[in-house]
Amino acid sequence: MRPFQHVAVDNPQAAVQVAMAGRAASPLQSPAHFLAGGTTLIDLMKLDVMRPQTVVDINALERTGLGRIETANGNLRLGALVRMADAAEHPAIQRDYPVIAQSLKFAASQQLRNMASLGGNVLQRTRCTYFRDVTYEACNKRNPGSGCAAMDGFNRAHAVLGTSNSCIATYPGDFAQALIALDASVEISGARGHRAMPFATLHRRPGITPDIETSLAPGDIITAFALPARPWTRRSLYLKIRDRSSYEFALASAAVALDLDAGRARDIRIALGGVATVPWRAREAEAALRGQELSDDNLIAAAEAAFADARTQEHNAFKVALGKRTLIRAVQQAAVMEI
């Protein structure tokens, strides 16, 4: 790990000011990074992937409201410094937003969930081996313009949706799929003041600039997530398929929220994980099912629509079939939920 300056702040404005003060000395060096649970940042600093000049400790911001879970009229607001375990175990979230609770419960280990913050979780970086191992020079996400070693390497865990000729790295999180399925918004403080935007616009597909992963501006800090009460939030779930039953990232996952009326999908929300470069909203599948009976034929057609633009590599073609089956199973399970 390389030398860095540690600065603790106690309000969002101070955090933004410190983050804006530095200047990057090289493409690998970001001037400042925020530290909450540190479950991703510290790992990447040890691996020499991330080399911040300044680490801005924002944990004291919990007392300013960033560590608060708020429920009002069925709506949900989650402070960015709420710990994953606290949100997963919150009775109102388990009852009214089960997809949120499940997406958090199925992630990492209990010890990590006790430490990791919600804001840090959605910004976690890919687990692509070629990104995390600096002995591989060719990684456009870590070293822009160098190429993508995963293209011709072992790419079993890599993405089949949202890829580009520059990057096929998979977005690793679970919580983000639940947020995008429920039309959440994200609140941000930064040099431009306080603002909110749809969570769906936070992450950027790799395109020709895989190193630019989000729409956040330099110095921006996520302060909260807001989720509106909707007819489909209670009938929602997160299904995660992985190589082992715990402490493993998804090969395929689905967050589903369903408004069911006499066997028909009056409305439906579907997001996919483990198969895409960003949290992935399966809007084509939603359109295929909205207003329709959840018959086997309709579900198969929806799954086909979701993966119509899939782009596979040598080792990850199985993810297309697995992703389709995961989507179908998740919708079927949501349809029989007791609420």
Residue pairs with C-beta under 8 A, 6 or more apart in sequence:
1 45
1 46
1 48
2 45
2 48
2 51
4 45
4 51
4 52
4 53
4 54
4 55
5 53
5 54
5 55
6 54
6 55
6 57
7 18
7 54
7 55
7 56
7 57
8 56
8 57
8 59
8 60
9 15
9 18
9 56
9 57
9 58
9 60
9 61
10 60
10 61
10 63
10 64
11 61
11 64
12 61
12 64
12 66
12 189
12 221
12 223
13 189
15 34
15 56
15 58
15 61
15 189
15 221
16 189
16 190
16 191
16 219
16 220
16 221
17 219
18 32
18 54
18 56
19 31
19 32
19 34
19 54
19 56
19 218
19 219
19 221
20 32
20 191
20 218
20 219
21 31
21 32
21 54
22 31
22 32
22 53
22 54
23 31
24 30
24 31
24 53
25 53
26 51
27 143
27 144
27 211
28 49
28 50
28 51
28 142
28 143
29 51
29 52
29 53
30 50
30 51
30 52
30 53
31 52
31 53
31 54
31 218
32 52
32 53
32 54
32 55
32 56
32 219
33 41
33 50
33 52
33 54
33 55
33 56
34 56
34 58
34 120
34 221
35 41
35 55
35 56
35 57
35 58
35 59
36 58
36 59
36 80
36 81
36 116
36 117
36 119
36 120
37 83
37 112
37 115
37 116
37 117
37 120
38 115
38 120
39 108
39 112
39 115
39 116
39 120
40 120
40 123
40 124
40 125
41 50
41 52
41 55
41 120
44 50
44 125
44 132
45 51
45 52
47 132
47 133
47 134
48 134
49 131
49 132
49 134
49 142
58 66
58 81
58 221
59 81
61 67
61 81
62 79
62 81
65 79
65 223
65 224
66 79
66 80
66 81
66 82
66 119
66 223
66 224
67 79
67 81
67 82
67 83
68 77
68 79
68 82
69 76
69 77
69 78
69 79
69 82
69 86
69 87
69 90
69 92
69 93
70 76
70 77
70 78
71 77
71 92
71 96
73 229
74 96
74 229
74 233
75 226
75 227
75 228
75 229
76 92
76 93
76 96
76 97
76 100
76 226
76 227
76 229
77 224
77 225
77 226
77 227
78 87
78 118
78 224
78 225
78 226
78 227
79 118
79 223
79 224
80 117
80 118
80 119
80 221
80 222
80 223
80 224
80 225
81 117
81 118
81 119
82 117
82 118
83 113
83 114
83 115
83 116
83 117
83 118
84 104
84 107
84 108
84 112
84 113
84 114
84 116
84 117
84 118
84 121
84 175
85 104
85 110
85 113
85 114
87 93
87 100
87 101
87 104
87 118
88 94
88 101
88 102
88 104
88 105
88 113
89 101
90 101
93 100
93 101
94 101
95 234
96 229
96 233
96 234
97 178
97 182
97 227
97 233
97 234
97 236
98 234
98 236
98 237
99 178
99 181
99 182
99 233
99 236
99 237
99 238
99 255
99 256
99 257
100 175
100 178
100 179
100 182
100 227
102 178
102 237
102 238
103 174
103 175
103 177
103 178
103 238
103 240
103 255
104 113
104 121
104 174
104 175
105 113
106 174
106 238
106 240
107 113
107 121
107 173
107 174
107 175
108 116
108 247
109 246
109 247
118 175
118 225
119 221
119 222
119 223
121 173
121 175
121 176
122 173
122 175
122 176
122 179
122 186
122 199
122 202
122 222
123 214
123 222
124 172
124 173
125 131
125 172
125 213
126 132
126 141
126 169
126 170
126 171
126 172
127 157
127 170
127 172
127 249
128 139
128 141
128 150
128 157
128 158
128 169
128 170
129 136
129 150
129 153
129 154
130 136
130 138
130 139
130 148
130 149
130 150
130 153
131 139
131 141
131 142
131 169
134 142
136 149
137 143
137 146
137 149
138 146
138 147
138 148
138 149
139 146
139 147
139 148
139 149
140 146
140 147
140 148
140 166
140 167
140 206
140 210
140 211
141 167
141 169
141 206
141 210
141 211
141 213
142 211
144 209
144 210
144 211
148 165
148 166
148 167
148 168
148 210
150 158
150 167
150 168
150 169
150 313
151 168
151 313
154 315
155 168
155 313
155 314
155 315
155 316
156 315
156 316
157 170
157 249
157 251
157 316
158 168
158 169
158 170
158 313
158 315
158 316
159 168
159 169
159 170
159 171
159 275
159 276
159 277
159 316
160 275
160 276
160 307
160 310
160 311
160 312
160 313
160 316
160 317
160 319
160 320
160 323
161 272
161 275
161 276
161 277
161 280
161 307
161 309
161 310
161 311
162 205
162 206
162 276
162 277
162 278
162 280
163 206
163 277
163 311
164 205
164 206
164 207
164 208
164 210
164 277
166 206
166 207
166 208
166 209
166 210
167 206
167 210
167 277
168 277
168 313
169 206
169 210
169 277
170 249
170 274
170 275
170 276
170 277
171 203
171 273
171 276
171 277
171 278
171 279
171 280
172 249
172 250
173 273
173 279
174 238
174 240
174 250
174 253
174 273
176 199
176 203
176 273
176 279
177 238
177 253
177 254
177 255
177 271
177 272
177 273
177 279
177 280
178 236
178 238
178 255
178 271
179 186
179 199
179 225
179 227
179 279
180 199
180 200
180 255
180 271
180 279
180 280
180 281
181 236
181 255
181 256
181 257
181 269
181 270
181 271
181 281
182 227
182 228
182 230
182 232
182 233
182 236
182 257
182 269
183 198
183 199
183 200
183 227
183 228
183 230
183 269
184 198
184 199
184 225
184 226
184 227
185 196
185 197
185 198
185 199
185 225
185 226
186 196
186 197
186 198
186 199
186 202
186 222
186 224
186 225
186 226
187 194
187 195
187 196
187 222
187 223
187 224
187 225
187 226
188 194
188 195
188 196
188 197
188 216
188 220
188 221
188 222
188 223
189 220
189 221
189 223
190 216
190 217
190 219
190 220
190 221
191 217
191 218
191 219
191 220
192 217
194 223
196 226
197 215
199 225
199 279
200 279
200 281
201 215
202 214
202 215
202 216
203 213
203 214
203 215
203 278
203 279
204 212
204 213
204 214
204 215
204 278
205 277
205 278
206 277
216 222
227 233
230 257
230 259
231 259
231 266
231 267
232 257
232 258
232 259
232 267
232 268
232 269
233 257
234 339
235 257
235 258
235 259
235 260
235 334
235 337
235 339
236 255
236 256
236 257
236 258
236 269
236 334
237 255
237 256
237 330
237 333
237 334
237 337
238 253
238 254
238 255
238 256
238 330
239 253
239 254
239 256
239 326
239 329
239 330
239 333
240 250
240 253
240 273
240 274
241 250
241 251
241 252
241 253
241 274
241 322
241 326
242 248
242 249
242 250
242 251
242 274
243 251
249 274
250 273
250 274
251 274
251 275
251 319
251 322
252 272
252 273
252 274
252 275
252 319
252 322
252 323
252 325
252 326
253 272
253 273
253 274
253 326
254 270
254 271
254 272
254 273
254 326
254 327
254 329
254 330
254 331
255 269
255 270
255 271
255 272
255 273
255 330
256 268
256 269
256 270
256 327
256 330
256 331
256 333
256 334
257 268
257 269
257 334
258 265
258 267
258 268
258 269
258 331
258 334
258 335
259 265
259 266
259 267
259 268
260 266
260 335
263 293
263 294
263 335
264 291
264 292
264 293
264 294
265 289
265 290
265 291
265 292
265 293
265 294
266 290
266 291
267 290
268 286
268 289
268 290
268 331
269 281
269 286
270 281
270 282
270 285
270 286
270 306
270 327
270 330
270 331
271 279
271 280
271 281
271 282
272 280
272 282
272 306
272 323
272 326
272 327
273 279
273 280
274 319
274 323
275 310
275 319
275 323
282 305
282 306
282 327
284 302
284 305
284 306
284 308
285 302
285 303
285 305
285 306
285 327
286 302
287 305
288 298
288 301
288 302
288 305
289 298
289 299
289 302
289 331
292 298
294 331
294 332
294 335
299 327
299 328
299 331
299 332
300 324
300 328
302 327
302 328
302 331
303 323
303 324
303 325
303 327
303 328
304 324
306 323
306 324
306 327
307 320
307 323
307 324
310 319
310 320
310 323
312 319
312 320
